[in-house]
Amino acid sequence: MASFPPYAHIAVTVTDLDRSRTWYQELFGVEPMLDEDADGYYHVAFPIGEGGMLFGLHAHPDTDGRFSFREKEVGLDHVAFACEDRAELDTWASRLDELGILHSPVVDAPYGSGLSFRDPDNIALEFFAPPAS
């Protein structure tokens, strides 16, 4: 059997597409490669990293904006972006500060180090680096 394929994309549902498009565009530092009405919902996709990975935003006309993301509900817990090492986490902490995005300090654990933050819909995001060798 072939090895399991890598992720191609991740898509999250947002309540305010304009707000989220701007927020993620500033975070990723790139223009969306796709920004279209998809016959019943709207989606935006950003190219991130290497290998064609995409991060998508979906806006559905019947999304109930009264609720925000909660990782303790069944479904997605968080999305983690891979960093090469802890020094890269420190660089991202500075970048998040520049963008005015609240975040945790870098937390070190035996399995790696992480830096947590949230998007405008409270979706949990993280930068993660493997442990130092």
C-alpha positions, 0 to 999 in steps of 0.5 A: 500500500502506498503511503498516506497522502499529505493534506491538499487543503484545509477549509474553515467556515467563517461568519464575515468573509470580508473580515476573514479574507483581510485577516488571513491575507495579512497573516499569510502575506499573499493574495488569494489564488481563488475568490469566487461564488461556488454556486451556493457558498462563497470560497477563498483559497490562499496558497501557503507553504510549498507543495501546493497546500491551500488554506480556504475560507468558506462563507455559507448563506445560512451560517449562524453567526451567533456562535463562534468556534469552540474546539471542545465541540466535536469537529476541528480542534485546531490547525497547526502550521509547521515551523522549522525550529523554535527560532522560527516560532519567535519570528512568528511571535514578532510578526503576530505582534506587528499585526496586532494578533493576540497569541500565547507565549511559545510553549515548549514540550517534549514533543515540540514547541507551539505558539497559539492564536485565534482568527476573527471567528475564534478558530484555534490556530498554532505555529508548531516546531519539532523538538530540538535534536 
